[in-house]
Amino acid sequence: MIPFIDLKAQQKLIRNKVEERIKTVLDHGQYILGPEVKELEKKLSIYTGVKYVLCCSSGTDALLLALLGLKLKAGEGVIVPAFSFASSAEVMPLLGAIPIFIDIESETFNLDPSKLADTFKTATEMGIKVKGIMSVGLFGQPADMKPINEFAKNNDLWVLDDAAQSFGGKYNGNNVGNLCEVSATSFFPAKPLGCYGDGGAIFTNDPEIYEIANSSHIHGMSKNRYEYDRIGMNARMSTIQAAILLEKLEIFPLELKKRQIVANNYNKHLNDLNLNIKLPLLKSRFESSWAQYTIILPDNINRNRLQEELKSKNIPTAIYYPIPLNEHKPYKNYPVSKSGLANTIYLGQKVLSLPMHPYLTEDEIINISNNIHEAFINNWK
Ligand SMILES: *Cc1c(COP(=O)(O)O)cnc(C)c1O
């Protein structure tokens, strides 16, 4: 079986160094808030060019801490794409706030800035005070942040970037993490930069957002221990995970280059087949971290059968995401932009993510492409 994401190939390269790092933590014994967490925050700050980095317990907690830092209150609204992982929308209702669902662009899978005005109007007409926009860099490519930031500025909104998949990407030469007020990422093992457990981080140049998030991630602690400024949570990053990430961060830039080569190879070999598949579009002035390589299938292909046939050839595939967020039971009563969700609904039926990781060889990609070719011929209605 070709692994969908191959974490073992990476581990082989850095195993000794990771073991050394873990051993250091076992020796000093500061499992919570140990020196590796501070070291990682410093290195991530240098990597992104962002002033304040706060490491925490997961990508979802990072989004929640960012919203606390932005002082989002119950009843207030946040515009969010309906085509994303559940975390992007679940953090608003946890604070009593309201996700307002917006459509994505048909070619990048990211928030469609041309629909912001209609979406804002939808919520305003319902009496909801919109406070912010959550952009999502789905599959690795950042959202089109310039028009999103402009709309936000003109309407007195903030922007929170869910960079769980796009960390390592760039937009107009700027690193993801540094594209708006505050960004959140995930270090879940399968993400482009993953640890060996749960982990996440927020990135901001705003000292107040950082201060509130920092306090909130340790129970709302004040400058003095056991004195509390606010209601908080326990969302600290484990020191061992920080130690592992320090080694992973060393090879991250090289892995991003390898991911781009893998994407180029897919583009080349799938293009050569002339199958009427839409390949993922990387816009100019954007860099993707290629968390996923996601194709759009033509209408006459039965996706389930294609997946079955590929599976029988030991090629795993995945569907991110088959059901728009607003159609899941817990989200059914939240508003949808009056401009609709046509791309979200259509792409949910047509997308297919192929194996993607930095160590995928060109031979493996040729094999995957040829098997897609064969399956298409067998599948053609
Ligand atoms: C993975 C993911 C998250 C959540 O990250 P966790 O670390 O699993 O909590 C949030 N948003 C998106 C788009 C993701 O892909």
Ligand as a Chemical Component Dictionary entry (heavy atoms), coordinates in Angstrom:
data_LIG
# 
_chem_comp.id                   LIG 
_chem_comp.type                 NON-POLYMER 
_chem_comp.pdbx_formal_charge   0 
_chem_comp.three_letter_code    LIG 
# 
loop_
_chem_comp_atom.comp_id 
_chem_comp_atom.atom_id 
_chem_comp_atom.alt_atom_id 
_chem_comp_atom.type_symbol 
_chem_comp_atom.charge 
_chem_comp_atom.model_Cartn_x 
_chem_comp_atom.model_Cartn_y 
_chem_comp_atom.model_Cartn_z 
_chem_comp_atom.pdbx_ordinal 
LIG C1 C1 C 0 -6.658 20.022 11.281 1  
LIG C2 C2 C 0 -7.419 21.254 11.136 2  
LIG C3 C3 C 0 -7.822 22.013 12.252 3  
LIG C4 C4 C 0 -7.698 21.534 13.672 4  
LIG O1 O1 O 0 -6.488 21.127 14.116 5  
LIG P1 P1 P 0 -6.369 20.138 15.385 6  
LIG O2 O2 O 0 -4.938 20.271 15.764 7  
LIG O3 O3 O 0 -6.710 18.767 14.892 8  
LIG O4 O4 O 0 -7.281 20.601 16.443 9  
LIG C5 C5 C 0 -8.453 23.211 12.034 10 
LIG N1 N1 N 0 -8.720 23.660 10.804 11 
LIG C6 C6 C 0 -8.357 22.971 9.699  12 
LIG C7 C7 C 0 -8.658 23.542 8.345  13 
LIG C8 C8 C 0 -7.713 21.733 9.830  14 
LIG O5 O5 O 0 -7.384 21.048 8.729  15 
# 
loop_
_chem_comp_bond.comp_id 
_chem_comp_bond.atom_id_1 
_chem_comp_bond.atom_id_2 
_chem_comp_bond.value_order 
_chem_comp_bond.pdbx_ordinal 
LIG C1 C2 SING 1  
LIG C2 C3 SING 2  
LIG C2 C8 DOUB 3  
LIG C3 C4 SING 4  
LIG C3 C5 DOUB 5  
LIG C4 O1 SING 6  
LIG O1 P1 SING 7  
LIG P1 O2 DOUB 8  
LIG P1 O3 SING 9  
LIG P1 O4 SING 10 
LIG C5 N1 SING 11 
LIG N1 C6 DOUB 12 
LIG C6 C7 SING 13 
LIG C6 C8 SING 14 
LIG C8 O5 SING 15 
# 
